[in-house]
Amino acid sequence: MTVRWFGRRRKQRAEPIGEAEAYEHSYGDLNADVKVIKLPPRRPRDRDVLERGEVVRRAFLERLERRRGNAGPPGD
């Protein structure tokens, strides 16, 4: 169910708007302080780096678990 505010219906767009148009809708016209740029595509992630990061993460979690296991009851 769509709620009407002041008797208006929401406009339906056929396609999404771009960054420049979204900025204009939010803040007004672009000025000299704002420049919209297109970033280059991200480079592919290195599988070896991801796997090593996962090994480090698991080792850290194991160390935390050991620390919790060796800790005495609170208040000692």
DOMAR-548058 format. One record per residue: residue number from 0; y, z, x of N, C-alpha, C in turn. Coordinates in nm, 3 decimals, decimal comma. Layout:
BEGIN
(NUM; (Y; Z; X); (Y; Z; X); (Y; Z; X))
...
END
This chain:
BEGIN
(0; (-0,117; 0,000; 0,084); (0,000; 0,000; 0,000); (0,124; 0,000; 0,089))
(1; (0,217; -0,084; 0,060); (0,342; -0,094; 0,135); (0,450; -0,016; 0,062))
(2; (0,518; 0,070; 0,134); (0,628; 0,147; 0,077); (0,755; 0,065; 0,089))
(3; (0,828; 0,053; -0,018); (0,953; -0,022; -0,016); (1,068; 0,074; 0,009))
(4; (1,154; 0,038; 0,101); (1,275; 0,114; 0,128); (1,392; 0,032; 0,076))
(5; (1,464; 0,087; -0,016); (1,582; 0,023; -0,072); (1,549; -0,114; -0,132))
(6; (1,430; -0,128; -0,188); (1,393; -0,250; -0,255); (1,365; -0,369; -0,163))
(7; (1,352; -0,345; -0,034); (1,327; -0,454; 0,061); (1,180; -0,461; 0,097))
(8; (1,134; -0,579; 0,119); (0,998; -0,599; 0,169); (1,003; -0,624; 0,318))
(9; (0,898; -0,582; 0,386); (0,889; -0,607; 0,530); (0,866; -0,755; 0,554))
(10; (0,938; -0,811; 0,650); (0,923; -0,952; 0,684); (0,794; -0,970; 0,765))
(11; (0,718; -1,071; 0,730); (0,596; -1,102; 0,802); (0,625; -1,211; 0,905))
(12; (0,582; -1,191; 1,029); (0,602; -1,291; 1,134); (0,473; -1,368; 1,156))
(13; (0,489; -1,495; 1,184); (0,373; -1,580; 1,209); (0,318; -1,555; 1,350))
(14; (0,406; -1,516; 1,443); (0,363; -1,493; 1,582); (0,442; -1,377; 1,640))
(15; (0,389; -1,309; 1,742); (0,460; -1,196; 1,800); (0,588; -1,241; 1,870))
(16; (0,685; -1,149; 1,879); (0,811; -1,182; 1,945); (0,802; -1,152; 2,093))
(17; (0,886; -1,216; 2,173); (0,888; -1,196; 2,316); (0,971; -1,074; 2,355))
(18; (0,969; -1,042; 2,483); (1,038; -0,924; 2,532); (1,189; -0,934; 2,511))
(19; (1,246; -1,051; 2,538); (1,390; -1,068; 2,523); (1,433; -1,049; 2,378))
(20; (1,356; -1,106; 2,285); (1,389; -1,092; 2,143); (1,373; -0,948; 2,096))
(21; (1,269; -0,880; 2,145); (1,249; -0,739; 2,109); (1,365; -0,654; 2,159))
(22; (1,411; -0,681; 2,282); (1,525; -0,607; 2,338); (1,649; -0,632; 2,253))
(23; (1,669; -0,758; 2,213); (1,786; -0,792; 2,132); (1,782; -0,720; 1,998))
(24; (1,662; -0,711; 1,936); (1,649; -0,641; 1,809); (1,678; -0,492; 1,826))
(25; (1,639; -0,434; 1,939); (1,655; -0,291; 1,961); (1,793; -0,253; 2,010))
(26; (1,849; -0,330; 2,103); (1,971; -0,289; 2,171); (2,087; -0,385; 2,155))
(27; (2,070; -0,495; 2,088); (2,176; -0,593; 2,075); (2,160; -0,701; 2,181))
(28; (2,267; -0,775; 2,204); (2,262; -0,885; 2,301); (2,237; -0,835; 2,442))
(29; (2,173; -0,918; 2,522); (2,153; -0,885; 2,663); (2,288; -0,884; 2,734))
(30; (2,304; -0,796; 2,830); (2,427; -0,796; 2,908); (2,393; -0,816; 3,055))
(31; (2,491; -0,810; 3,141); (2,471; -0,838; 3,284); (2,385; -0,730; 3,351))
(32; (2,376; -0,611; 3,292); (2,298; -0,502; 3,352); (2,148; -0,519; 3,333))
(33; (2,107; -0,602; 3,238); (1,966; -0,617; 3,205); (1,923; -0,760; 3,237))
(34; (1,813; -0,771; 3,310); (1,759; -0,902; 3,344); (1,610; -0,902; 3,311))
(35; (1,567; -0,993; 3,228); (1,427; -1,004; 3,191); (1,360; -1,095; 3,292))
(36; (1,254; -1,045; 3,355); (1,182; -1,123; 3,456); (1,037; -1,138; 3,415))
(37; (0,974; -1,239; 3,467); (0,832; -1,263; 3,444); (0,758; -1,221; 3,570))
(38; (0,666; -1,124; 3,557); (0,590; -1,077; 3,672); (0,473; -1,169; 3,700))
(39; (0,433; -1,180; 3,827); (0,315; -1,260; 3,857); (0,190; -1,190; 3,805))
(40; (0,083; -1,263; 3,785); (-0,041; -1,200; 3,736); (-0,093; -1,100; 3,837))
(41; (-0,160; -0,997; 3,787); (-0,218; -0,895; 3,875); (-0,332; -0,955; 3,954))
(42; (-0,348; -0,907; 4,076); (-0,460; -0,956; 4,156); (-0,589; -0,890; 4,108))
(43; (-0,702; -0,954; 4,131); (-0,831; -0,896; 4,089); (-0,858; -0,765; 4,163))
(44; (-0,923; -0,674; 4,095); (-0,955; -0,546; 4,157); (-1,075; -0,560; 4,250))
(45; (-1,070; -0,487; 4,360); (-1,177; -0,489; 4,459); (-1,289; -0,394; 4,413))
(46; (-1,407; -0,448; 4,391); (-1,520; -0,368; 4,342); (-1,556; -0,255; 4,438))
(47; (-1,550; -0,281; 4,569); (-1,584; -0,177; 4,667); (-1,490; -0,057; 4,656))
(48; (-1,362; -0,085; 4,639); (-1,264; 0,023; 4,626); (-1,291; 0,103; 4,500))
(49; (-1,321; 0,036; 4,390); (-1,350; 0,106; 4,266); (-1,474; 0,194; 4,279))
(50; (-1,578; 0,143; 4,345); (-1,700; 0,221; 4,362); (-1,678; 0,342; 4,451))
(51; (-1,601; 0,326; 4,559); (-1,572; 0,439; 4,647); (-1,490; 0,544; 4,573))
(52; (-1,396; 0,500; 4,490); (-1,316; 0,594; 4,411); (-1,403; 0,673; 4,316))
(53; (-1,502; 0,608; 4,257); (-1,594; 0,678; 4,167); (-1,677; 0,780; 4,243))
(54; (-1,721; 0,749; 4,364); (-1,797; 0,844; 4,446); (-1,712; 0,966; 4,477))
(55; (-1,586; 0,945; 4,512); (-1,496; 1,056; 4,542); (-1,473; 1,140; 4,418))
(56; (-1,455; 1,075; 4,303); (-1,433; 1,149; 4,177); (-1,553; 1,237; 4,143))
(57; (-1,674; 1,182; 4,156); (-1,794; 1,261; 4,126); (-1,811; 1,377; 4,224))
(58; (-1,783; 1,354; 4,352); (-1,792; 1,462; 4,451); (-1,693; 1,573; 4,417))
(59; (-1,574; 1,538; 4,374); (-1,474; 1,638; 4,335); (-1,522; 1,719; 4,215))
(60; (-1,578; 1,651; 4,114); (-1,629; 1,722; 3,997); (-1,743; 1,816; 4,033))
(61; (-1,832; 1,771; 4,122); (-1,942; 1,858; 4,166); (-1,889; 1,981; 4,239))
(62; (-1,788; 1,962; 4,321); (-1,728; 2,074; 4,394); (-1,664; 2,173; 4,296))
(63; (-1,597; 2,124; 4,193); (-1,540; 2,213; 4,093); (-1,649; 2,292; 4,020))
(64; (-1,758; 2,224; 3,986); (-1,867; 2,292; 3,918); (-1,928; 2,401; 4,006))
(65; (-1,945; 2,372; 4,136); (-1,999; 2,475; 4,227); (-1,904; 2,593; 4,235))
(66; (-1,774; 2,565; 4,239); (-1,675; 2,672; 4,246); (-1,683; 2,759; 4,121))
(67; (-1,699; 2,699; 4,005); (-1,710; 2,775; 3,881); (-1,839; 2,857; 3,879))
(68; (-1,947; 2,801; 3,935); (-2,075; 2,872; 3,938); (-2,072; 2,992; 4,030))
(69; (-1,996; 2,986; 4,140); (-1,989; 3,097; 4,235); (-1,886; 3,203; 4,196))
(70; (-1,801; 3,173; 4,104); (-1,698; 3,268; 4,065); (-1,761; 3,378; 3,982))
(71; (-1,718; 3,500; 4,008); (-1,765; 3,613; 3,931); (-1,696; 3,619; 3,797))
(72; (-1,731; 3,721; 3,719); (-1,664; 3,732; 3,589); (-1,515; 3,759; 3,608))
(73; (-1,433; 3,719; 3,512); (-1,289; 3,740; 3,525); (-1,256; 3,889; 3,533))
(74; (-1,155; 3,922; 3,611); (-1,111; 4,061; 3,624); (-1,174; 4,133; 3,742))
(75; (-1,256; 4,067; 3,822); (-1,316; 4,134; 3,940); (-1,217; 4,146; 4,051))
END
